[in-house]
Amino acid sequence: MATRQHGRIVETPTEARQAEPGPSVLALLTASTGLAILILGIIWFVFFGSGRAGA
């Protein structure tokens, strides 16, 4: 547990590294993953989905 010494908060290295990812982290991860899937889908459709190749 964090303690206060000489007016400063002192934590162990493990305590200092701990964090709670908030909803903004989840939203960022979801949005970036969705955007990556969308972009890859568009690229796939442009190169392989037109149906004009090979004939």
PyMOL Python script that loads the backbone (N, CA, C, O; Angstrom):
from pymol import cmd

cmd.read_pdbstr("""\
ATOM      1  N   MET A   1       0.839  -1.172   0.000  1.00  0.00           N
ATOM      2  CA  MET A   1       0.000   0.000   0.000  1.00  0.00           C
ATOM      3  C   MET A   1       0.889   1.241   0.000  1.00  0.00           C
ATOM      4  O   MET A   1       1.933   1.279   0.651  1.00  0.00           O
ATOM      5  N   ALA A   2       0.459   2.233  -0.730  1.00  0.00           N
ATOM      6  CA  ALA A   2       1.233   3.462  -0.819  1.00  0.00           C
ATOM      7  C   ALA A   2       1.278   4.153   0.546  1.00  0.00           C
ATOM      8  O   ALA A   2       0.286   4.189   1.275  1.00  0.00           O
ATOM      9  N   THR A   3       2.428   4.689   0.867  1.00  0.00           N
ATOM     10  CA  THR A   3       2.601   5.422   2.117  1.00  0.00           C
ATOM     11  C   THR A   3       3.069   6.829   1.801  1.00  0.00           C
ATOM     12  O   THR A   3       3.527   7.118   0.695  1.00  0.00           O
ATOM     13  N   ARG A   4       2.947   7.686   2.783  1.00  0.00           N
ATOM     14  CA  ARG A   4       3.371   9.070   2.599  1.00  0.00           C
ATOM     15  C   ARG A   4       4.577   9.315   3.496  1.00  0.00           C
ATOM     16  O   ARG A   4       4.506   9.136   4.712  1.00  0.00           O
ATOM     17  N   GLN A   5       5.690   9.726   2.882  1.00  0.00           N
ATOM     18  CA  GLN A   5       6.903  10.016   3.637  1.00  0.00           C
ATOM     19  C   GLN A   5       7.398  11.398   3.236  1.00  0.00           C
ATOM     20  O   GLN A   5       7.610  11.662   2.053  1.00  0.00           O
ATOM     21  N   HIS A   6       7.580  12.267   4.196  1.00  0.00           N
ATOM     22  CA  HIS A   6       8.083  13.627   3.973  1.00  0.00           C
ATOM     23  C   HIS A   6       7.240  14.369   2.932  1.00  0.00           C
ATOM     24  O   HIS A   6       7.770  15.120   2.114  1.00  0.00           O
ATOM     25  N   GLY A   7       5.930  14.152   2.973  1.00  0.00           N
ATOM     26  CA  GLY A   7       5.037  14.853   2.059  1.00  0.00           C
ATOM     27  C   GLY A   7       4.962  14.257   0.662  1.00  0.00           C
ATOM     28  O   GLY A   7       4.318  14.829  -0.217  1.00  0.00           O
ATOM     29  N   ARG A   8       5.610  13.114   0.443  1.00  0.00           N
ATOM     30  CA  ARG A   8       5.586  12.469  -0.871  1.00  0.00           C
ATOM     31  C   ARG A   8       4.952  11.096  -0.750  1.00  0.00           C
ATOM     32  O   ARG A   8       5.074  10.442   0.286  1.00  0.00           O
ATOM     33  N   ILE A   9       4.273  10.652  -1.806  1.00  0.00           N
ATOM     34  CA  ILE A   9       3.684   9.321  -1.832  1.00  0.00           C
ATOM     35  C   ILE A   9       4.742   8.346  -2.317  1.00  0.00           C
ATOM     36  O   ILE A   9       5.347   8.543  -3.370  1.00  0.00           O
ATOM     37  N   VAL A  10       4.960   7.286  -1.535  1.00  0.00           N
ATOM     38  CA  VAL A  10       5.977   6.292  -1.862  1.00  0.00           C
ATOM     39  C   VAL A  10       5.278   4.966  -2.138  1.00  0.00           C
ATOM     40  O   VAL A  10       4.505   4.478  -1.314  1.00  0.00           O
ATOM     41  N   GLU A  11       5.562   4.378  -3.324  1.00  0.00           N
ATOM     42  CA  GLU A  11       4.984   3.095  -3.709  1.00  0.00           C
ATOM     43  C   GLU A  11       6.099   2.128  -4.086  1.00  0.00           C
ATOM     44  O   GLU A  11       7.190   2.530  -4.489  1.00  0.00           O
ATOM     45  N   THR A  12       5.796   0.856  -3.945  1.00  0.00           N
ATOM     46  CA  THR A  12       6.739  -0.154  -4.423  1.00  0.00           C
ATOM     47  C   THR A  12       6.690  -0.162  -5.952  1.00  0.00           C
ATOM     48  O   THR A  12       5.725   0.339  -6.529  1.00  0.00           O
ATOM     49  N   PRO A  13       7.708  -0.720  -6.626  1.00  0.00           N
ATOM     50  CA  PRO A  13       7.669  -0.780  -8.091  1.00  0.00           C
ATOM     51  C   PRO A  13       6.443  -1.508  -8.637  1.00  0.00           C
ATOM     52  O   PRO A  13       5.899  -1.114  -9.669  1.00  0.00           O
ATOM     53  N   THR A  14       6.008  -2.560  -7.959  1.00  0.00           N
ATOM     54  CA  THR A  14       4.818  -3.289  -8.414  1.00  0.00           C
ATOM     55  C   THR A  14       3.578  -2.420  -8.315  1.00  0.00           C
ATOM     56  O   THR A  14       2.747  -2.414  -9.223  1.00  0.00           O
ATOM     57  N   GLU A  15       3.448  -1.691  -7.225  1.00  0.00           N
ATOM     58  CA  GLU A  15       2.295  -0.806  -7.066  1.00  0.00           C
ATOM     59  C   GLU A  15       2.317   0.312  -8.099  1.00  0.00           C
ATOM     60  O   GLU A  15       1.266   0.705  -8.604  1.00  0.00           O
ATOM     61  N   ALA A  16       3.473   0.818  -8.413  1.00  0.00           N
ATOM     62  CA  ALA A  16       3.577   1.917  -9.366  1.00  0.00           C
ATOM     63  C   ALA A  16       3.214   1.469 -10.781  1.00  0.00           C
ATOM     64  O   ALA A  16       2.718   2.274 -11.569  1.00  0.00           O
ATOM     65  N   ARG A  17       3.452   0.201 -11.116  1.00  0.00           N
ATOM     66  CA  ARG A  17       3.157  -0.302 -12.460  1.00  0.00           C
ATOM     67  C   ARG A  17       1.696  -0.684 -12.640  1.00  0.00           C
ATOM     68  O   ARG A  17       1.232  -0.782 -13.776  1.00  0.00           O
ATOM     69  N   GLN A  18       0.971  -0.897 -11.582  1.00  0.00           N
ATOM     70  CA  GLN A  18      -0.418  -1.346 -11.693  1.00  0.00           C
ATOM     71  C   GLN A  18      -1.297  -0.205 -12.170  1.00  0.00           C
ATOM     72  O   GLN A  18      -1.149   0.941 -11.747  1.00  0.00           O
ATOM     73  N   ALA A  19      -2.221  -0.551 -13.069  1.00  0.00           N
ATOM     74  CA  ALA A  19      -3.157   0.443 -13.579  1.00  0.00           C
ATOM     75  C   ALA A  19      -4.453  -0.254 -13.953  1.00  0.00           C
ATOM     76  O   ALA A  19      -4.474  -1.465 -14.176  1.00  0.00           O
ATOM     77  N   GLU A  20      -5.497   0.488 -14.020  1.00  0.00           N
ATOM     78  CA  GLU A  20      -6.781  -0.043 -14.433  1.00  0.00           C
ATOM     79  C   GLU A  20      -7.141   0.569 -15.774  1.00  0.00           C
ATOM     80  O   GLU A  20      -7.393   1.771 -15.851  1.00  0.00           O
ATOM     81  N   PRO A  21      -7.170  -0.239 -16.843  1.00  0.00           N
ATOM     82  CA  PRO A  21      -7.560   0.316 -18.132  1.00  0.00           C
ATOM     83  C   PRO A  21      -9.038   0.705 -18.109  1.00  0.00           C
ATOM     84  O   PRO A  21      -9.902  -0.132 -17.844  1.00  0.00           O
ATOM     85  N   GLY A  22      -9.312   1.927 -18.376  1.00  0.00           N
ATOM     86  CA  GLY A  22     -10.678   2.415 -18.329  1.00  0.00           C
ATOM     87  C   GLY A  22     -11.429   2.124 -19.609  1.00  0.00           C
ATOM     88  O   GLY A  22     -10.901   1.480 -20.515  1.00  0.00           O
ATOM     89  N   PRO A  23     -12.657   2.594 -19.685  1.00  0.00           N
ATOM     90  CA  PRO A  23     -13.467   2.343 -20.879  1.00  0.00           C
ATOM     91  C   PRO A  23     -12.881   2.978 -22.140  1.00  0.00           C
ATOM     92  O   PRO A  23     -13.155   2.509 -23.245  1.00  0.00           O
ATOM     93  N   SER A  24     -12.089   4.024 -21.995  1.00  0.00           N
ATOM     94  CA  SER A  24     -11.512   4.653 -23.173  1.00  0.00           C
ATOM     95  C   SER A  24     -10.502   3.729 -23.845  1.00  0.00           C
ATOM     96  O   SER A  24     -10.364   3.760 -25.068  1.00  0.00           O
ATOM     97  N   VAL A  25      -9.796   2.910 -23.073  1.00  0.00           N
ATOM     98  CA  VAL A  25      -8.844   1.962 -23.644  1.00  0.00           C
ATOM     99  C   VAL A  25      -9.595   0.894 -24.426  1.00  0.00           C
ATOM    100  O   VAL A  25      -9.179   0.528 -25.524  1.00  0.00           O
ATOM    101  N   LEU A  26     -10.675   0.399 -23.887  1.00  0.00           N
ATOM    102  CA  LEU A  26     -11.488  -0.597 -24.583  1.00  0.00           C
ATOM    103  C   LEU A  26     -12.087  -0.007 -25.853  1.00  0.00           C
ATOM    104  O   LEU A  26     -12.111  -0.676 -26.886  1.00  0.00           O
ATOM    105  N   ALA A  27     -12.563   1.216 -25.798  1.00  0.00           N
ATOM    106  CA  ALA A  27     -13.134   1.861 -26.978  1.00  0.00           C
ATOM    107  C   ALA A  27     -12.075   2.057 -28.059  1.00  0.00           C
ATOM    108  O   ALA A  27     -12.350   1.841 -29.239  1.00  0.00           O
ATOM    109  N   LEU A  28     -10.889   2.457 -27.674  1.00  0.00           N
ATOM    110  CA  LEU A  28      -9.804   2.643 -28.634  1.00  0.00           C
ATOM    111  C   LEU A  28      -9.417   1.319 -29.284  1.00  0.00           C
ATOM    112  O   LEU A  28      -9.229   1.254 -30.499  1.00  0.00           O
ATOM    113  N   LEU A  29      -9.298   0.272 -28.488  1.00  0.00           N
ATOM    114  CA  LEU A  29      -8.959  -1.043 -29.016  1.00  0.00           C
ATOM    115  C   LEU A  29     -10.036  -1.537 -29.978  1.00  0.00           C
ATOM    116  O   LEU A  29      -9.712  -2.052 -31.048  1.00  0.00           O
ATOM    117  N   THR A  30     -11.297  -1.390 -29.621  1.00  0.00           N
ATOM    118  CA  THR A  30     -12.400  -1.828 -30.469  1.00  0.00           C
ATOM    119  C   THR A  30     -12.447  -1.040 -31.767  1.00  0.00           C
ATOM    120  O   THR A  30     -12.606  -1.622 -32.840  1.00  0.00           O
ATOM    121  N   ALA A  31     -12.311   0.273 -31.682  1.00  0.00           N
ATOM    122  CA  ALA A  31     -12.368   1.111 -32.875  1.00  0.00           C
ATOM    123  C   ALA A  31     -11.201   0.837 -33.810  1.00  0.00           C
ATOM    124  O   ALA A  31     -11.391   0.748 -35.023  1.00  0.00           O
ATOM    125  N   SER A  32     -10.004   0.704 -33.269  1.00  0.00           N
ATOM    126  CA  SER A  32      -8.849   0.468 -34.125  1.00  0.00           C
ATOM    127  C   SER A  32      -8.899  -0.917 -34.766  1.00  0.00           C
ATOM    128  O   SER A  32      -8.505  -1.069 -35.923  1.00  0.00           O
ATOM    129  N   THR A  33      -9.372  -1.924 -34.044  1.00  0.00           N
ATOM    130  CA  THR A  33      -9.504  -3.259 -34.616  1.00  0.00           C
ATOM    131  C   THR A  33     -10.565  -3.267 -35.716  1.00  0.00           C
ATOM    132  O   THR A  33     -10.357  -3.854 -36.778  1.00  0.00           O
ATOM    133  N   GLY A  34     -11.682  -2.627 -35.466  1.00  0.00           N
ATOM    134  CA  GLY A  34     -12.736  -2.542 -36.484  1.00  0.00           C
ATOM    135  C   GLY A  34     -12.275  -1.804 -37.729  1.00  0.00           C
ATOM    136  O   GLY A  34     -12.581  -2.218 -38.847  1.00  0.00           O
ATOM    137  N   LEU A  35     -11.548  -0.723 -37.543  1.00  0.00           N
ATOM    138  CA  LEU A  35     -11.031   0.037 -38.678  1.00  0.00           C
ATOM    139  C   LEU A  35     -10.026  -0.786 -39.475  1.00  0.00           C
ATOM    140  O   LEU A  35     -10.031  -0.744 -40.705  1.00  0.00           O
ATOM    141  N   ALA A  36      -9.173  -1.527 -38.797  1.00  0.00           N
ATOM    142  CA  ALA A  36      -8.200  -2.378 -39.485  1.00  0.00           C
ATOM    143  C   ALA A  36      -8.912  -3.455 -40.304  1.00  0.00           C
ATOM    144  O   ALA A  36      -8.523  -3.721 -41.441  1.00  0.00           O
ATOM    145  N   ILE A  37      -9.941  -4.069 -39.745  1.00  0.00           N
ATOM    146  CA  ILE A  37     -10.705  -5.091 -40.470  1.00  0.00           C
ATOM    147  C   ILE A  37     -11.395  -4.475 -41.684  1.00  0.00           C
ATOM    148  O   ILE A  37     -11.410  -5.078 -42.757  1.00  0.00           O
ATOM    149  N   LEU A  38     -11.958  -3.297 -41.529  1.00  0.00           N
ATOM    150  CA  LEU A  38     -12.622  -2.610 -42.637  1.00  0.00           C
ATOM    151  C   LEU A  38     -11.641  -2.306 -43.765  1.00  0.00           C
ATOM    152  O   LEU A  38     -11.944  -2.562 -44.931  1.00  0.00           O
ATOM    153  N   ILE A  39     -10.486  -1.769 -43.439  1.00  0.00           N
ATOM    154  CA  ILE A  39      -9.481  -1.434 -44.443  1.00  0.00           C
ATOM    155  C   ILE A  39      -8.993  -2.684 -45.157  1.00  0.00           C
ATOM    156  O   ILE A  39      -8.877  -2.692 -46.382  1.00  0.00           O
ATOM    157  N   LEU A  40      -8.706  -3.745 -44.399  1.00  0.00           N
ATOM    158  CA  LEU A  40      -8.258  -4.992 -45.025  1.00  0.00           C
ATOM    159  C   LEU A  40      -9.352  -5.586 -45.907  1.00  0.00           C
ATOM    160  O   LEU A  40      -9.054  -6.148 -46.961  1.00  0.00           O
ATOM    161  N   GLY A  41     -10.602  -5.472 -45.494  1.00  0.00           N
ATOM    162  CA  GLY A  41     -11.713  -5.956 -46.318  1.00  0.00           C
ATOM    163  C   GLY A  41     -11.827  -5.190 -47.623  1.00  0.00           C
ATOM    164  O   GLY A  41     -12.079  -5.788 -48.669  1.00  0.00           O
ATOM    165  N   ILE A  42     -11.646  -3.883 -47.580  1.00  0.00           N
ATOM    166  CA  ILE A  42     -11.693  -3.071 -48.792  1.00  0.00           C
ATOM    167  C   ILE A  42     -10.541  -3.442 -49.726  1.00  0.00           C
ATOM    168  O   ILE A  42     -10.737  -3.591 -50.932  1.00  0.00           O
ATOM    169  N   ILE A  43      -9.356  -3.590 -49.171  1.00  0.00           N
ATOM    170  CA  ILE A  43      -8.200  -3.976 -49.990  1.00  0.00           C
ATOM    171  C   ILE A  43      -8.434  -5.349 -50.612  1.00  0.00           C
ATOM    172  O   ILE A  43      -8.148  -5.549 -51.792  1.00  0.00           O
ATOM    173  N   TRP A  44      -8.950  -6.294 -49.833  1.00  0.00           N
ATOM    174  CA  TRP A  44      -9.213  -7.631 -50.353  1.00  0.00           C
ATOM    175  C   TRP A  44     -10.219  -7.561 -51.507  1.00  0.00           C
ATOM    176  O   TRP A  44     -10.025  -8.201 -52.540  1.00  0.00           O
ATOM    177  N   PHE A  45     -11.292  -6.783 -51.331  1.00  0.00           N
ATOM    178  CA  PHE A  45     -12.321  -6.682 -52.365  1.00  0.00           C
ATOM    179  C   PHE A  45     -11.766  -6.043 -53.638  1.00  0.00           C
ATOM    180  O   PHE A  45     -12.094  -6.482 -54.741  1.00  0.00           O
ATOM    181  N   VAL A  46     -10.932  -5.016 -53.499  1.00  0.00           N
ATOM    182  CA  VAL A  46     -10.370  -4.340 -54.664  1.00  0.00           C
ATOM    183  C   VAL A  46      -9.491  -5.287 -55.465  1.00  0.00           C
ATOM    184  O   VAL A  46      -9.556  -5.290 -56.694  1.00  0.00           O
ATOM    185  N   PHE A  47      -8.678  -6.083 -54.804  1.00  0.00           N
ATOM    186  CA  PHE A  47      -7.735  -6.938 -55.511  1.00  0.00           C
ATOM    187  C   PHE A  47      -8.303  -8.301 -55.895  1.00  0.00           C
ATOM    188  O   PHE A  47      -7.927  -8.843 -56.935  1.00  0.00           O
ATOM    189  N   PHE A  48      -9.201  -8.872 -55.082  1.00  0.00           N
ATOM    190  CA  PHE A  48      -9.644 -10.235 -55.319  1.00  0.00           C
ATOM    191  C   PHE A  48     -11.150 -10.375 -55.521  1.00  0.00           C
ATOM    192  O   PHE A  48     -11.603 -11.446 -55.926  1.00  0.00           O
ATOM    193  N   GLY A  49     -11.922  -9.367 -55.264  1.00  0.00           N
ATOM    194  CA  GLY A  49     -13.372  -9.529 -55.269  1.00  0.00           C
ATOM    195  C   GLY A  49     -14.063  -8.976 -56.493  1.00  0.00           C
ATOM    196  O   GLY A  49     -15.289  -9.039 -56.571  1.00  0.00           O
ATOM    197  N   SER A  50     -13.342  -8.443 -57.440  1.00  0.00           N
ATOM    198  CA  SER A  50     -14.010  -7.807 -58.572  1.00  0.00           C
ATOM    199  C   SER A  50     -14.537  -8.827 -59.573  1.00  0.00           C
ATOM    200  O   SER A  50     -15.479  -8.519 -60.303  1.00  0.00           O
ATOM    201  N   GLY A  51     -13.971 -10.026 -59.638  1.00  0.00           N
ATOM    202  CA  GLY A  51     -14.437 -11.054 -60.542  1.00  0.00           C
ATOM    203  C   GLY A  51     -13.944 -10.910 -61.962  1.00  0.00           C
ATOM    204  O   GLY A  51     -14.339 -11.688 -62.830  1.00  0.00           O
ATOM    205  N   ARG A  52     -13.087  -9.933 -62.222  1.00  0.00           N
ATOM    206  CA  ARG A  52     -12.592  -9.704 -63.571  1.00  0.00           C
ATOM    207  C   ARG A  52     -11.245 -10.373 -63.815  1.00  0.00           C
ATOM    208  O   ARG A  52     -10.784 -10.417 -64.956  1.00  0.00           O
ATOM    209  N   ALA A  53     -10.622 -10.880 -62.802  1.00  0.00           N
ATOM    210  CA  ALA A  53      -9.270 -11.411 -62.940  1.00  0.00           C
ATOM    211  C   ALA A  53      -9.278 -12.776 -63.623  1.00  0.00           C
ATOM    212  O   ALA A  53     -10.129 -13.616 -63.332  1.00  0.00           O
ATOM    213  N   GLY A  54      -8.343 -12.990 -64.516  1.00  0.00           N
ATOM    214  CA  GLY A  54      -8.097 -14.309 -65.080  1.00  0.00           C
ATOM    215  C   GLY A  54      -8.881 -14.661 -66.322  1.00  0.00           C
ATOM    216  O   GLY A  54      -8.356 -15.426 -67.131  1.00  0.00           O
ATOM    217  N   ALA A  55     -10.038 -14.197 -66.540  1.00  0.00           N
ATOM    218  CA  ALA A  55     -10.876 -14.619 -67.661  1.00  0.00           C
ATOM    219  C   ALA A  55     -10.165 -14.385 -68.948  1.00  0.00           C
ATOM    220  O   ALA A  55     -10.706 -14.677 -70.015  1.00  0.00           O
TER     221      ALA A  55
END
""", "prot")
cmd.dss("prot")
cmd.show_as("cartoon", "prot")
cmd.util.cbc("prot")
cmd.orient("prot")
